[in-house]
Amino acid sequence: MKKLNSVFLQKLVNTSKEFNLIKNGESILVAVSGGVDSVSLLYALHELRHYFAIKLYCATFNHQIRPSSKIEVEFVKGICKKLSIGFFTCSANVPEIARAKKTGIEETARVLRYDFLFKTAKKVNASKIATAHHLDDFVENFIMRLTSGGGSGSIAGIKAVNGMLIRPLIKHTKKDIYEFARYNSIKFYEDFTNYDKNIFRNYIRFDIIPGLKKYNSSFLKTIYKTSEIFRKDDEFIAGEALKVFDKIACCKYEKSACISVNFNTDDFKKLPDAIIYRIIKKAVSILGPSNPDLPSLPFDRQVIISSDHFRMFIDLIRNKRPNLSFNLNAGIEIKKVYDRIIFKDASASRNFISFKGFIFGIGNEKQSYEYTILGDRHNIYIKEIGKTFILEKLKSVTPSLITQQPANNLTHPDVAFFDFDKLIFPVTVRNFKNGDRFIPLGMTGNKKIKNYFIDNKVPLEIRRVIPLILFGNDIVWICYNAMSDVIKVTNLTKNIGMMKIE
């Protein structure tokens, strides 16, 4: 470089001090695409390497979106060779992967790119990953979020630091960067899609922002300062909301991933809307990734809940109907099941639902099932719910031990003891059908199982999958719920059988 623009570098140093971005002696991985922003960042940090006493690495991800992508990778590789900076690259056909995974190209590119960056940072033992987001990016993001109605948190803007991610140029304008590159004869590649005004961000960049600058020449700085006020307010309210969330939320986990977040409807009734809004955001943020085929990323997810979706949630908790649901754009389903509010990943191929402390794994498509038992002892695996039905005759249990148990002759909801001599084959294991009836324990007349479900507030999705056990043509056990009076154990019972779901 001929001569450095010291104002540019001093602003970078000041930004680092303000947000504590760079510490002496750190190793930093710089994400470089070949464009003016990231190439200028790489040169600037290289020039300041002795000032910060840092070691630099460079990483370039080839999205295979543009024909020039491979050339741009080689271009960045050449810069790193000239500056003696360790260079790493990775390539993936993002359009093809996005089609296969049914995700957007932009989101797929972002996830794969950051996954590569974090893995590379770990490989070289870098404590920070520097990206070239700048003040114009910040303001464009602010306006885009403003139009989506996502609340103060969403328009608080791009964070200068987010976990390992740092943005040293967050206070530099695009003009600053171009001038730095021109002043120091820095070469770079232009992505000409950045000039396509059919893309919303570009329309904001070339039409909206210049128009606003006519009325306020310091518009970019004004938005940044305003956004910082929003951020401070949002962080305070979010902190208070988190305290409430920890008290009222019940999170269900499967293989270390959160599969659902449950609340009691009454918990929301006395909360202000500002707290409820942030509880929704927290619930959505901790659920597993909306597409499990794409890697999860180790930094805060920016969750946007539109004002329309927020009103739908408020209507849901206030509505007197017992079963309601709607989907968020983030692929999250929010359900009201009697007095419970449940957040879950709606895109998973197999859902996990909880009932009376038991987890069911069920497919998204509604389907009926029916299994038949013809022998004395059988284990039947019910693949539709991921459970096994067990039927057997007990040898060392007397009727008095059973009749002294609580109502329903059940020691646990997943176990039923019965008069084995009343067993009739075939034994059928199936799910609910309209018109099903049984004789509840302690009654002489039959009752519609649908009415039993309603009276006992059994959730709709549980009703369609919960196993019913039939001896011959009679329903004798609604698993996890109630046994029929027909097969109850009495003092006259000679042989005892056991049915179990596990």
C-alpha positions as CSV (number, residue, x, y, z in Angstrom):
1,M,0.0,0.0,0.0
2,K,1.3,3.5,-0.9
3,K,-0.2,5.5,2.0
4,L,-2.7,4.7,4.7
5,N,-5.8,6.7,5.4
6,S,-5.2,7.2,9.1
7,V,-8.7,8.6,9.8
8,F,-10.2,5.3,8.6
9,L,-7.9,3.3,10.8
10,Q,-8.4,5.5,13.8
11,K,-12.2,5.1,13.5
12,L,-11.7,1.3,13.4
13,V,-9.5,1.5,16.6
14,N,-12.0,3.7,18.3
15,T,-14.9,1.3,17.4
16,S,-12.8,-1.6,18.8
17,K,-12.3,0.3,22.1
18,E,-15.9,1.3,22.4
19,F,-17.3,-2.2,22.0
20,N,-14.2,-4.2,23.2
21,L,-14.0,-5.9,19.9
22,I,-10.2,-6.8,19.7
23,K,-7.9,-7.7,22.5
24,N,-4.2,-7.7,22.3
25,G,-2.7,-11.1,21.3
26,E,-5.9,-12.5,19.8
27,S,-6.1,-14.6,16.7
28,I,-8.8,-13.2,14.3
29,L,-10.4,-14.9,11.3
30,V,-11.5,-12.4,8.7
31,A,-14.4,-13.3,6.5
32,V,-13.6,-12.0,3.0
33,S,-15.8,-12.3,-0.1
34,G,-13.6,-10.3,-2.5
35,G,-15.8,-7.2,-2.4
36,V,-14.7,-3.8,-1.4
37,D,-16.0,-4.0,2.2
38,S,-14.3,-7.3,3.2
39,V,-11.1,-6.7,1.3
40,S,-10.7,-3.2,2.8
41,L,-11.3,-4.8,6.3
42,L,-8.6,-7.4,5.6
43,Y,-6.1,-4.7,4.6
44,A,-7.0,-2.4,7.5
45,L,-6.6,-5.2,10.1
46,H,-3.3,-6.3,8.5
47,E,-2.0,-2.7,8.8
48,L,-3.1,-2.7,12.5
49,R,-1.8,-6.1,13.3
50,H,1.2,-4.8,15.3
51,Y,-0.9,-2.2,17.0
52,F,-3.3,-4.8,18.3
53,A,-0.6,-7.6,18.5
54,I,-3.0,-9.9,16.6
55,K,-2.6,-12.9,14.3
56,L,-4.8,-12.9,11.2
57,Y,-6.4,-15.6,9.2
58,C,-8.7,-15.3,6.2
59,A,-11.7,-17.4,5.1
60,T,-13.6,-17.3,1.9
61,F,-16.8,-19.3,1.2
62,N,-17.7,-20.0,-2.4
63,H,-21.5,-20.1,-2.7
64,Q,-21.4,-21.1,-6.4
65,I,-24.1,-18.6,-7.1
66,R,-22.2,-16.4,-9.6
67,P,-20.1,-17.6,-12.5
68,S,-17.2,-15.5,-11.2
69,S,-17.2,-17.1,-7.7
70,K,-14.2,-19.3,-8.3
71,I,-12.2,-16.4,-9.8
72,E,-13.0,-14.3,-6.7
73,V,-11.8,-17.0,-4.4
74,E,-8.5,-17.2,-6.2
75,F,-8.3,-13.4,-6.1
76,V,-8.6,-13.4,-2.3
77,K,-6.1,-16.2,-2.1
78,G,-3.6,-14.1,-3.9
79,I,-4.1,-11.2,-1.5
80,C,-3.5,-13.5,1.4
81,K,-0.3,-14.8,-0.2
82,K,1.0,-11.3,-0.7
83,L,0.2,-10.3,2.9
84,S,1.4,-13.7,4.4
85,I,-2.0,-14.4,5.9
86,G,-3.3,-18.0,6.3
87,F,-6.0,-18.6,3.8
88,F,-8.9,-21.1,4.0
89,T,-11.8,-21.8,1.6
90,C,-14.8,-24.0,1.2
91,S,-17.3,-24.5,-1.6
92,A,-21.0,-25.5,-1.7
93,N,-23.6,-25.3,-4.4
94,V,-26.0,-23.2,-2.4
95,P,-28.8,-23.0,-5.0
96,E,-28.9,-26.8,-5.3
97,I,-28.8,-27.3,-1.5
98,A,-31.6,-24.7,-1.0
99,R,-33.8,-26.5,-3.5
100,A,-33.1,-29.9,-1.9
101,K,-33.8,-28.6,1.6
102,K,-36.7,-26.4,0.6
103,T,-35.1,-23.3,2.1
104,G,-34.4,-19.8,0.8
105,I,-31.1,-19.3,-1.1
106,E,-30.1,-16.3,1.2
107,E,-30.8,-18.2,4.4
108,T,-29.1,-21.4,3.2
109,A,-26.0,-19.3,2.1
110,R,-25.9,-17.6,5.5
111,V,-26.1,-20.8,7.5
112,L,-23.5,-22.7,5.4
113,R,-21.2,-19.7,5.3
114,Y,-21.2,-19.1,9.1
115,D,-21.0,-22.8,9.7
116,F,-17.8,-22.8,7.7
117,L,-16.5,-19.7,9.4
118,F,-17.0,-21.1,12.9
119,K,-15.4,-24.5,12.1
120,T,-12.4,-22.7,10.5
121,A,-12.1,-20.4,13.6
122,K,-12.0,-23.5,15.8
123,K,-9.4,-25.1,13.5
124,V,-7.0,-22.2,13.8
125,N,-7.9,-21.4,17.4
126,A,-9.2,-17.9,16.5
127,S,-11.2,-16.2,19.3
128,K,-13.0,-13.8,17.0
129,I,-14.5,-13.8,13.5
130,A,-14.5,-10.3,11.8
131,T,-17.1,-9.5,9.2
132,A,-17.3,-6.3,7.1
133,H,-20.8,-5.1,8.0
134,H,-20.8,-1.3,8.0
135,L,-23.0,1.7,8.8
136,D,-24.9,1.6,5.5
137,D,-25.6,-2.1,6.0
138,F,-26.8,-1.2,9.5
139,V,-29.3,1.5,8.2
140,E,-30.5,-0.7,5.3
141,N,-31.2,-3.5,7.8
142,F,-33.0,-1.0,10.1
143,I,-35.3,0.2,7.3
144,M,-36.0,-3.4,6.1
145,R,-36.9,-4.5,9.7
146,L,-39.0,-1.3,10.2
147,T,-41.2,-2.2,7.2
148,S,-41.7,-5.8,8.6
149,G,-43.2,-4.5,11.9
150,G,-41.0,-6.6,14.0
151,G,-40.8,-4.5,17.1
152,S,-38.0,-2.5,18.8
153,G,-35.7,-5.5,19.1
154,S,-35.7,-6.2,15.4
155,I,-34.9,-2.6,14.4
156,A,-32.1,-2.3,17.1
157,G,-29.8,-3.2,14.2
158,I,-26.7,-5.3,13.6
159,K,-24.7,-5.8,16.8
160,A,-21.1,-4.7,16.8
161,V,-20.3,-7.9,18.7
162,N,-22.4,-11.1,18.8
163,G,-20.6,-13.9,20.5
164,M,-17.4,-14.6,18.5
165,L,-18.6,-12.3,15.7
166,I,-17.2,-8.7,15.5
167,R,-18.0,-5.9,13.1
168,P,-15.0,-3.4,13.2
169,L,-16.5,-1.3,10.4
170,I,-20.0,-0.9,11.9
171,K,-19.4,2.9,12.2
172,H,-17.8,3.3,8.8
173,T,-19.9,4.4,5.9
174,K,-19.8,2.8,2.5
175,K,-18.3,6.0,1.2
176,D,-15.5,5.8,3.8
177,I,-14.7,2.3,2.6
178,Y,-14.6,3.2,-1.1
179,E,-12.4,6.2,-0.3
180,F,-10.0,4.0,1.8
181,A,-9.8,1.5,-1.1
182,R,-9.2,4.2,-3.7
183,Y,-6.7,6.1,-1.6
184,N,-4.6,3.0,-1.1
185,S,-5.1,1.4,-4.6
186,I,-6.9,-1.6,-3.2
187,K,-8.4,-3.9,-5.8
188,F,-11.7,-5.7,-5.3
189,Y,-14.5,-7.4,-7.2
190,E,-17.9,-5.9,-7.6
191,D,-21.1,-8.0,-7.3
192,F,-23.3,-6.4,-9.9
193,T,-26.5,-7.9,-8.3
194,N,-25.9,-5.2,-5.7
195,Y,-27.2,-2.7,-8.3
196,D,-30.4,-4.5,-9.1
197,K,-33.2,-2.3,-7.8
198,N,-35.7,-5.2,-8.0
199,I,-34.0,-6.4,-4.9
200,F,-35.6,-4.7,-1.9
201,R,-32.3,-3.9,-0.1
202,N,-30.9,-2.3,-3.2
203,Y,-34.0,-0.2,-3.6
204,I,-33.5,1.1,-0.1
205,R,-29.8,1.7,-0.8
206,F,-30.2,3.7,-4.0
207,D,-33.6,5.4,-3.7
208,I,-34.8,5.5,0.0
209,I,-31.6,6.5,1.8
210,P,-30.4,9.1,-0.7
211,G,-33.8,10.7,-0.5
212,L,-33.7,10.9,3.3
213,K,-30.2,12.3,3.2
214,K,-31.5,15.3,1.3
215,Y,-33.4,16.3,4.5
216,N,-30.8,15.1,7.0
217,S,-27.2,14.8,5.8
218,S,-26.3,12.9,8.9
219,F,-29.2,10.5,8.4
220,L,-27.0,7.3,8.8
221,K,-25.6,8.5,12.1
222,T,-29.0,9.6,13.3
223,I,-30.4,6.1,12.6
224,Y,-27.5,4.5,14.4
225,K,-28.0,6.6,17.5
226,T,-31.7,6.1,17.5
227,S,-31.2,2.3,17.1
228,E,-28.9,2.3,20.1
229,I,-31.6,3.8,22.2
230,F,-34.0,1.1,21.0
231,R,-31.4,-1.5,21.8
232,K,-30.9,-0.3,25.4
233,D,-34.6,-0.2,26.0
234,D,-35.1,-3.6,24.4
235,E,-32.3,-5.2,26.4
236,F,-33.7,-4.0,29.7
237,I,-37.3,-5.2,28.9
238,A,-35.9,-8.5,27.5
239,G,-34.0,-9.0,30.8
240,E,-37.2,-8.6,32.8
241,A,-39.0,-10.9,30.4
242,L,-36.4,-13.6,30.8
243,K,-36.9,-13.6,34.6
244,V,-40.6,-14.3,34.0
245,F,-39.9,-16.8,31.2
246,D,-37.6,-18.9,33.6
247,K,-40.5,-19.0,36.1
248,I,-43.4,-20.0,33.8
249,A,-41.8,-21.9,30.8
250,C,-41.6,-25.7,30.7
251,C,-39.1,-26.8,28.0
252,K,-39.1,-30.3,26.6
253,Y,-35.8,-31.7,25.2
254,E,-35.0,-34.6,22.9
255,K,-31.3,-35.4,22.3
256,S,-30.3,-32.0,23.7
257,A,-32.5,-30.1,21.3
258,C,-35.5,-28.2,22.6
259,I,-38.6,-29.7,20.9
260,S,-41.3,-27.7,22.6
261,V,-41.9,-24.9,25.1
262,N,-45.1,-25.0,27.2
263,F,-46.9,-22.5,29.3
264,N,-50.1,-22.2,31.4
265,T,-52.6,-19.8,29.8
266,D,-53.2,-18.1,33.1
267,D,-49.5,-17.1,33.3
268,F,-50.1,-14.6,30.5
269,K,-53.2,-12.9,31.8
270,K,-51.6,-10.3,34.1
271,L,-48.5,-9.7,32.0
272,P,-48.0,-6.5,30.0
273,D,-47.8,-6.9,26.3
274,A,-44.2,-5.8,26.2
275,I,-43.2,-8.8,28.4
276,I,-45.5,-11.2,26.5
277,Y,-43.9,-10.2,23.2
278,R,-40.4,-10.9,24.4
279,I,-41.5,-14.2,26.0
280,I,-42.7,-15.3,22.5
281,K,-39.4,-14.3,21.0
282,K,-37.5,-16.3,23.7
283,A,-39.6,-19.4,23.2
284,V,-39.0,-19.3,19.4
285,S,-35.3,-18.7,19.8
286,I,-34.6,-21.7,22.0
287,L,-36.5,-24.2,19.8
288,G,-34.4,-26.4,17.6
289,P,-33.4,-25.1,14.1
290,S,-36.4,-24.9,11.8
291,N,-34.6,-27.0,9.3
292,P,-32.6,-29.8,11.0
293,D,-30.8,-30.6,7.8
294,L,-28.9,-27.3,8.1
295,P,-26.4,-26.8,10.9
296,S,-27.2,-24.6,13.9
297,L,-25.1,-21.6,14.6
298,P,-23.4,-20.6,17.9
299,F,-24.6,-17.0,18.1
300,D,-27.9,-15.3,19.0
301,R,-30.7,-15.8,16.5
302,Q,-32.4,-12.6,15.5
303,V,-36.1,-13.6,16.0
304,I,-38.7,-11.3,14.4
305,I,-42.3,-11.5,15.5
306,S,-44.6,-9.4,13.3
307,S,-47.3,-7.2,14.9
308,D,-49.9,-9.4,13.2
309,H,-48.5,-12.6,14.7
310,F,-48.4,-10.9,18.1
311,R,-52.0,-10.0,17.9
312,M,-52.9,-13.5,16.8
313,F,-51.1,-14.8,19.9
314,I,-53.0,-12.4,22.2
315,D,-56.3,-13.5,20.6
316,L,-55.3,-17.1,21.0
317,I,-54.8,-16.8,24.8
318,R,-57.9,-14.8,25.3
319,N,-60.2,-17.0,23.1
320,K,-62.5,-19.3,25.1
321,R,-62.2,-22.1,22.5
322,P,-60.1,-25.0,23.9
323,N,-58.1,-26.0,20.8
324,L,-56.6,-23.3,18.5
325,S,-53.3,-22.9,16.6
326,F,-51.4,-20.8,14.1
327,N,-48.0,-20.9,12.4
328,L,-45.3,-18.3,12.6
329,N,-43.1,-17.5,9.5
330,A,-40.2,-18.9,11.4
331,G,-41.7,-22.4,11.0
332,I,-42.9,-22.5,14.6
333,E,-46.4,-23.7,15.5
334,I,-48.2,-22.1,18.5
335,K,-51.0,-24.1,19.9
336,K,-53.6,-23.6,22.6
337,V,-54.7,-26.9,24.2
338,Y,-57.2,-26.2,26.9
339,D,-55.2,-24.3,29.6
340,R,-51.8,-24.9,27.9
341,I,-49.9,-22.9,25.3
342,I,-47.4,-24.9,23.3
343,F,-44.6,-23.7,21.0
344,K,-43.1,-26.4,18.7
345,D,-41.2,-26.8,15.5
346,A,-43.8,-27.2,12.8
347,S,-41.3,-28.2,10.1
348,A,-40.0,-31.3,11.8
349,S,-40.8,-34.6,9.9
350,R,-41.6,-36.2,13.2
351,N,-43.2,-34.2,16.1
352,F,-42.8,-35.0,19.8
353,I,-45.9,-34.3,22.0
354,S,-46.2,-34.7,25.7
355,F,-49.2,-36.1,27.6
356,K,-49.3,-37.0,31.3
357,G,-45.5,-36.9,31.4
358,F,-45.1,-39.3,28.4
359,I,-43.5,-38.3,25.1
360,F,-45.1,-39.4,21.8
361,G,-43.2,-39.3,18.6
362,I,-45.7,-38.9,15.7
363,G,-45.5,-38.1,12.0
364,N,-47.0,-34.9,10.7
365,E,-49.5,-36.7,8.4
366,K,-52.8,-37.9,10.0
367,Q,-53.0,-41.7,9.7
368,S,-54.9,-44.5,11.3
369,Y,-53.3,-47.7,12.7
370,E,-54.5,-51.1,13.8
371,Y,-52.6,-54.1,15.2
372,T,-53.9,-57.6,16.2
373,I,-52.7,-59.9,18.9
374,L,-53.6,-63.6,18.7
375,G,-51.4,-65.2,21.4
376,D,-51.0,-65.4,25.2
377,R,-48.2,-62.8,25.6
378,H,-47.1,-60.3,23.0
379,N,-45.1,-57.1,22.5
380,I,-46.4,-55.0,19.6
381,Y,-44.5,-52.0,18.5
382,I,-46.7,-49.1,17.4
383,K,-44.5,-47.3,14.9
384,E,-47.0,-44.4,14.5
385,I,-46.4,-43.2,18.0
386,G,-43.0,-44.8,18.8
387,K,-44.4,-46.9,21.7
388,T,-44.7,-50.6,22.5
389,F,-47.8,-52.4,23.8
390,I,-47.3,-55.3,26.2
391,L,-49.8,-57.9,27.2
392,E,-49.0,-60.6,29.8
393,K,-50.4,-62.8,32.5
394,L,-49.0,-62.2,36.0
395,K,-48.1,-65.2,38.3
396,S,-47.3,-63.7,41.7
397,V,-49.9,-61.0,42.1
398,T,-53.1,-61.5,44.1
399,P,-56.4,-59.7,43.5
400,S,-56.2,-58.0,46.9
401,L,-53.0,-56.1,45.8
402,I,-54.9,-54.7,42.8
403,T,-58.2,-53.9,44.4
404,Q,-56.4,-51.9,47.1
405,Q,-54.9,-49.6,44.4
406,P,-56.4,-46.2,43.6
407,A,-59.3,-45.7,41.2
408,N,-59.0,-47.2,37.7
409,N,-56.9,-50.1,39.1
410,L,-53.9,-48.3,37.7
411,T,-50.6,-47.8,39.5
412,H,-49.4,-45.6,36.6
413,P,-51.2,-44.1,33.6
414,D,-49.3,-46.4,31.2
415,V,-50.2,-49.7,33.1
416,A,-53.6,-51.4,33.5
417,F,-54.2,-54.6,35.6
418,F,-57.2,-56.7,34.6
419,D,-59.1,-59.9,35.2
420,F,-57.2,-62.2,32.8
421,D,-60.0,-64.7,32.5
422,K,-62.1,-62.0,30.8
423,L,-59.5,-61.7,28.0
424,I,-61.0,-62.3,24.6
425,F,-59.0,-62.8,21.4
426,P,-58.3,-61.2,19.1
427,V,-56.8,-58.3,21.0
428,T,-56.8,-55.2,18.8
429,V,-54.6,-52.1,19.3
430,R,-55.8,-49.2,17.3
431,N,-56.5,-45.5,17.4
432,F,-59.8,-43.7,17.9
433,K,-62.7,-43.9,15.5
434,N,-65.8,-41.8,15.5
435,G,-68.6,-43.6,17.3
436,D,-66.3,-45.5,19.7
437,R,-67.9,-46.2,23.1
438,F,-66.8,-48.0,26.3
439,I,-68.1,-48.6,29.8
440,P,-66.0,-46.5,32.2
441,L,-64.8,-48.1,35.5
442,G,-67.6,-47.9,38.1
443,M,-70.4,-47.4,35.6
444,T,-72.9,-49.8,34.0
445,G,-73.8,-47.8,30.9
446,N,-71.5,-47.0,28.0
447,K,-70.2,-43.5,27.1
448,K,-68.9,-42.0,23.9
449,I,-65.1,-41.9,24.0
450,K,-65.3,-38.5,22.2
451,N,-67.3,-37.2,25.2
452,Y,-64.8,-38.8,27.6
453,F,-61.9,-37.0,25.8
454,I,-63.8,-33.6,26.0
455,D,-64.7,-34.1,29.7
456,N,-61.1,-34.9,30.5
457,K,-59.5,-32.2,28.3
458,V,-57.5,-34.7,26.2
459,P,-55.7,-32.6,23.5
460,L,-56.9,-33.1,19.9
461,E,-53.6,-34.4,18.6
462,I,-53.5,-36.9,21.4
463,R,-57.0,-38.1,20.7
464,R,-56.1,-39.2,17.2
465,V,-53.0,-41.2,18.2
466,I,-53.6,-42.6,21.7
467,P,-54.0,-46.4,21.6
468,L,-57.3,-48.0,22.3
469,I,-57.2,-51.7,23.4
470,L,-60.1,-54.0,22.4
471,F,-60.9,-57.5,23.7
472,G,-62.9,-58.9,20.8
473,N,-65.2,-56.1,19.9
474,D,-65.2,-54.3,23.2
475,I,-62.9,-51.3,24.1
476,V,-61.4,-52.2,27.4
477,W,-58.6,-49.6,27.9
478,I,-58.0,-46.1,26.7
479,C,-54.3,-46.0,27.3
480,Y,-53.0,-43.4,29.8
481,N,-56.7,-42.6,30.6
482,A,-59.3,-45.1,31.7
483,M,-60.1,-48.8,31.9
484,S,-63.4,-50.4,31.2
485,D,-65.5,-51.8,34.0
486,V,-66.0,-55.0,32.0
487,I,-62.5,-56.3,32.9
488,K,-61.9,-54.9,36.3
489,V,-60.2,-56.9,39.0
490,T,-62.5,-58.0,41.9
491,N,-62.2,-60.2,44.9
492,L,-63.5,-63.0,42.8
493,T,-60.8,-62.7,40.2
494,K,-58.5,-65.8,39.9
495,N,-55.9,-64.7,37.4
496,I,-54.5,-61.2,36.8
497,G,-53.2,-59.8,33.5
498,M,-51.3,-56.7,32.8
499,M,-51.3,-54.3,29.9
500,K,-48.6,-51.7,29.5
501,I,-47.4,-49.0,27.1
502,E,-43.7,-48.2,27.0
